Amino acid sequence: MGEWLGRGRKARRAYGFDEIALVPGNVTINPNEVDTSWQIGKHKIRVPIIASAMDGVADVKFAIEMSRMGGIAVINLEGVQTRYANPEDVLKKIANANLEEATRLIQGIYKQPIQEKLIAKRIKEVKTKKGLACVSSIPQRAEKFGKIAQDAGCDIFVVQSTVSTVKHISTEYKTFDLEKFCHTMKIPVIIGNCVTYQTTLELMDVGAKALLIGVGPGAACTTRGVLGLGVPQVTAICDAAAARDAHYKKKGIYIPIIADGGMSTGGDICKAFACGADAVMVGSAFARTKEAPGGGYHWGMATPHANLPRGTRIHVGTTGSLEEILYGPAKLDDGSQNLMGALQTCMGNVGAMNIRELQLTELVIAPSIKTEGKIFQQAQRVGMGK
């Protein structure tokens, strides 16, 4: 399998969301009667669209509101929420910075040390309002932060890095034992990110309760440009789903995979599920909400890296409330609002009663899917021509 790149070197063809389409089913279902829920640990979650752990997307207020609407928002324990007692002032500075100084300003802001007392404070603020508390940390701090978070009443803990593997080699520092951590924690642990079949299998074996799939596809991420790393999301999700199914067949344990990044519209989200995802994680779609702390700006988790930034600040604007983005009514025609409505309608049209059935949808390679017959939209820069 693969195509020749040159003498003695083959490469496998990989696909992204813009290159495939879903085939309508033989049976259609009333969209109001489909089941969109997914499960992690003891938590059955109605909205399978997770707000990513980025400072321009999720803070305490946003997490509470997202919980109220049936979903999850992840708070970044490496961000301004745990570095500053009053993060709102800092976020305004980032939003008001000009294009040339944005990355440098963000780097300076994130040099402020993390205050461990704020980790427990943020989690308790979410729990006080009966929200589902989910937080994220890099592997180097996960052991310490995981214990603090768990003791504070956290519901789900995410260990997230650009690329996650079970085997990590270093002579400069002690490597993080993922397996020990997963079995020590009493709450579900999500690990990310990965994109290959073998790594997915290995991470499932260490005790992860879910995995994040995706390297570099996020709207604010520049990993693919800086490091050249990444696998287009359609192929990455399909490979990870195959690993999940093989693991389930062998061990009898179903571990959800979460497509992370690359989805800006309801159509992208529907395709991610059809490729095999159990849930999706998005950032830019939620950064556009009135409730988002970024004020219409969005930046990646690796943007503040002191030596090699792998993200940038982008302007996404504020287009509606969180309720409008999730449930509508949509005021825009570009697929960026009423994401749950789009998912339910898609499920109805392919004949999928639940997410597991949606994963079985027939896919076609369709490089013209976004351009076929859309010449007037393209000329007028409306709808799918934007």
ZISUL-V496533 format. One record per pair of residues at least 24 apart in sequence whose ideal C-beta (glycine too) atoms are under 7 Angstrom apart, sorted by sequence separation. I is the first residue (numbers start at 1). J is the second residue. D is the distance in Angstrom with one decimal. If there is no record, write none. Layout:
i j d
I J D
I J D
This chain:
i j d
46 70 3.7
47 71 3.4
50 74 6.6
55 79 4.1
134 158 6.7
136 160 5.0
182 206 5.6
183 207 5.3
213 237 5.6
45 70 6.9
55 80 5.2
182 207 3.3
45 71 6.6
55 81 7.0
119 145 6.1
123 149 5.9
127 153 4.7
182 208 6.0
233 259 6.3
45 72 6.3
83 110 7.0
164 191 5.5
179 206 3.9
213 240 4.6
59 87 6.8
84 112 6.6
120 148 5.8
124 152 5.6
157 185 6.2
164 192 5.9
178 206 4.8
179 207 6.1
288 316 5.0
290 318 5.8
80 109 6.7
83 112 4.4
119 148 4.9
123 152 4.1
124 153 6.5
164 193 6.0
211 240 6.8
233 262 4.3
287 316 5.0
288 317 6.1
83 113 6.9
119 149 6.2
123 153 6.0
157 187 5.9
159 189 6.3
163 193 6.6
164 194 5.5
288 318 6.0
290 320 7.0
291 321 6.9
83 114 5.6
123 154 5.1
156 187 6.2
162 193 6.8
163 194 7.0
288 319 4.6
289 320 6.6
290 321 5.0
291 322 4.8
82 114 5.0
83 115 6.7
116 148 6.0
120 152 3.9
155 187 6.2
156 188 5.1
157 189 5.3
158 190 4.4
159 191 5.1
160 192 4.9
284 316 5.2
289 321 6.2
82 115 6.2
85 118 7.0
119 152 6.9
143 176 6.9
154 187 6.1
160 193 6.7
289 322 4.4
142 176 6.4
156 190 6.4
158 192 7.0
165 199 5.8
241 275 6.7
146 181 6.5
150 185 6.3
237 272 6.0
241 276 2.5
55 91 6.9
78 114 7.0
82 118 4.5
140 176 6.7
150 186 6.2
166 202 4.5
195 231 4.2
240 276 6.9
289 325 5.3
81 118 7.0
82 119 5.5
139 176 4.2
150 187 5.7
166 203 6.2
238 275 5.1
288 325 6.6
143 181 6.2
237 275 4.0
238 276 5.8
142 181 6.1
146 185 5.8
164 203 6.6
233 272 6.8
237 276 5.3
286 325 6.6
82 122 6.7
166 206 5.7
200 240 4.5
221 261 6.6
237 277 5.4
285 325 6.1
81 122 5.5
195 236 4.0
234 275 5.4
77 119 5.7
197 239 4.5
201 243 4.7
196 239 6.2
200 243 3.7
204 247 4.7
218 261 3.8
200 244 6.8
211 255 6.7
213 257 5.3
217 261 4.0
218 262 6.9
197 242 6.0
201 246 6.9
210 255 6.3
213 258 6.5
214 259 6.2
217 262 3.1
219 264 6.5
197 243 4.7
201 247 6.0
209 255 6.7
210 256 4.5
211 257 5.2
212 258 5.2
213 259 5.4
214 260 4.0
75 122 5.9
208 255 6.4
211 258 6.7
213 260 6.1
214 261 4.3
210 258 5.7
212 260 4.3
214 262 6.3
288 336 6.8
333 382 6.8
334 383 6.6
333 383 5.0
204 255 4.9
285 336 6.1
160 212 6.5
163 215 6.0
334 386 5.7
162 215 6.6
285 339 6.6
77 135 5.1
77 136 6.2
78 137 6.5
72 132 5.7
74 134 4.8
75 135 4.9
76 136 5.3
77 137 4.7
78 138 6.1
74 135 6.6
162 223 6.0
60 122 5.6
64 126 5.8
72 134 5.1
74 136 5.0
63 126 5.1
220 283 6.8
67 131 3.7
219 283 6.6
60 125 4.6
64 129 4.5
67 132 4.6
218 283 6.0
219 284 4.0
60 126 5.7
64 131 4.2
193 260 5.9
63 131 5.5
77 145 5.3
192 260 6.0
267 335 5.4
212 281 6.4
265 334 6.7
266 335 4.7
265 335 3.3
269 339 6.0
265 336 5.8
264 336 6.6
270 342 6.4
266 339 5.0
269 342 7.0
270 343 5.9
269 343 6.2
267 342 7.0
266 342 2.7
270 346 4.1
266 343 6.6
278 355 6.1
220 298 5.1
219 298 6.6
220 299 5.2
221 300 4.6
223 302 6.9
220 300 4.1
218 300 5.9
226 308 6.6
273 355 6.0
53 136 3.7
220 303 6.9
227 310 6.8
276 359 5.1
74 158 5.8
226 310 4.9
274 358 5.9
273 358 4.8
274 359 6.7
273 359 6.5
223 310 4.6
274 361 4.1
222 310 5.3
43 132 6.9
221 310 6.7
222 311 5.7
274 363 6.2
221 311 5.4
222 312 5.6
220 311 5.2
220 312 5.9
220 314 5.2
219 314 6.2
53 158 6.4
53 160 6.6
43 155 6.6
40 156 6.6
241 359 6.9
162 302 6.4
41 188 3.7
40 188 5.2
162 310 6.8
41 209 5.5
40 209 5.5
40 210 5.2
106 299 6.4
110 304 3.5
106 303 5.5
107 304 5.2
106 304 4.8
95 294 6.5
107 306 6.0
95 295 4.0
103 303 6.5
95 296 7.0
91 293 5.2
95 297 4.9
91 294 6.4
92 295 6.8
94 297 6.6
91 295 6.7
103 309 5.7
106 313 6.7
50 258 6.6
103 312 6.6
103 313 6.9
102 313 4.4
20 234 5.6
19 234 6.9
16 232 3.8
17 233 6.1
40 256 6.1
14 231 5.5
15 232 5.6
16 233 5.9
17 234 6.1
14 232 4.6
16 234 5.7
38 256 6.0
15 234 4.1
94 313 6.9
15 235 5.3
49 269 6.6
14 235 3.9
76 301 6.5
57 283 5.2
65 291 5.5
50 279 6.0
52 281 5.0
54 283 5.1
57 286 5.0
62 291 5.2
48 278 7.0
50 280 6.9
52 282 6.4
57 287 5.1
61 291 6.6
62 292 6.2
48 279 4.2
49 280 5.6
50 281 4.4
52 283 4.0
56 287 5.1
62 293 6.4
48 280 6.6
49 282 6.3
59 293 4.3
51 286 4.5
57 292 5.7
56 292 6.5
56 293 6.6
57 294 6.6
55 293 6.8
56 294 2.7
55 294 6.9
38 278 5.0
38 279 4.9
56 297 5.4
57 298 6.8
56 298 4.4
56 299 5.6
54 298 6.8
17 262 6.3
54 299 6.9
17 263 7.0
54 300 6.7
54 301 6.0
22 270 6.6
53 301 6.7
22 271 6.5
17 268 4.7
20 271 6.2
22 274 5.1
69 322 6.8
17 271 5.1
69 323 6.8
66 322 6.9
65 322 5.6
69 326 5.8
47 326 6.8
49 339 5.8
47 340 6.4
36 340 6.8
36 343 6.0
48 355 6.4
36 344 6.4
34 344 5.4
31 344 4.0
34 347 4.3
31 345 4.8
34 348 6.2
31 347 6.7
31 348 3.9
38 355 5.9
29 347 6.9
30 348 6.3
34 352 6.7
35 353 6.4
29 348 4.6
34 353 5.8
35 354 4.3
36 355 6.6
28 348 5.8
34 354 6.8
28 349 5.9
29 351 5.9
28 351 5.9
22 346 7.0
25 349 6.9
27 351 4.0
29 353 6.2
24 349 5.3
25 350 4.3
26 351 6.4
24 350 6.0
25 351 3.0
22 350 5.9
23 361 6.9
22 361 5.2
23 362 3.9
22 363 6.4
23 364 5.9
20 363 5.3
21 364 5.4
20 364 6.6
20 365 6.0
21 366 4.0
19 365 6.3
20 366 5.9
19 366 6.9
19 367 5.2
21 369 4.4
15 365 6.9
18 370 5.8
